[in-house]
């Protein structure tokens, strides 16, 4: 039963989209995460929602021996303005050159949240780069379907759980659909993110128009969080010194509950998986220049075809699949972190998100994280 999914729900909204009676709505809880609400009086118990739910019904994947590569974009500007090595840009440009459309996460300045946009309404620059907050995709299924029916190539990039929802909904009906996910560290609360942006707007006396979670002002390893404002000012912070970023990335306090027992953290249902290749130090031949190194994992024949079309814009090398495990640290979120997360949200309900975030600054030590980044910086050759 869909109602039994509970905290395991990843918020993909495939259930809402597939319902023929329109009796499922996505409703925000008091932590800022969306969950399905079923109108039991209108529900006919057809079971479509259960069959499309990626938590209850695992998507089917073709048999394929996974292949991995590491590398970066040939264009230095594209590489610099990307979160890692610019592989997403190469995939997106290939899709656009073929007359296609690209879907991905976009910062909406008016709503102060991240939404699922596409290149029909936004630039590729808006879509690229990491966005560390929940992205709402519930209204995108019909837009994606419309693009697919026009026979245009469609590239969708999203979290592994959202991609699993897309996979179950669209199945294998469309040869022109490429699904791309990434190695994910969890999905933080959009309400907490919105509160942080609002606080910065009040401090700088202007509306936030652009957010970059992973600016390379100090290089790839020393992550920098920036917010540009309408009045021309810019907030810039080493990521581990920003309350929101540190609470998410360092201490794992802001994520959706399902992230702490995520079934998609290691099992991907996409055609392609992209990520920062944090395991570069394990590969002797890699000389890190601190400009960003990407990992790309090919999960299907469609993904391999897409990669072969895009790699003319890339400098890539094959990678033994045993190195994939080094792509990101601490992928699994343990029970202790779930308990700390619950304490944070309980505190936020009483004091508000910004005050709860400030409390994190005093309670948790940031120095070890900062020193680790300094150590990593010194490893640059």
Secondary structure, 3 states (H helix, E strand, C coil): CHHHCHHHCCCCCHHHHHCCCCCEEEEECCCCCEEEEECCCCCCCCCHHHHHCCCCCCCCCCCCCCEEEEEEECCHHHHHCCCCCCHHHHHHHHHHHCCCEEEEEEEECCCCEEEEEECCCCCHHHHCCCCCCCEECCCCHHHHHHHHHCCCCEEEECCHHHHHHHHHHHCCCCCCEEEEEECCCCCECHHHHHHHHHHHHHHHCCCEEEEEEEECCCCCCCCEEEEEECCCCEEEEEHHHCHHHHHHHHCCCCECHHHHHCCCCCCCCCCEEEEECHHHHHCCCCCCCCCCCEEEEECCHHHHHHHHHHHHHEEEEEECHHHHHHCCCCCCCCHHHHHHHHHHHHHHHHHCHHHHHHHHHHHCCCHHHHHHHHHHHHCCC
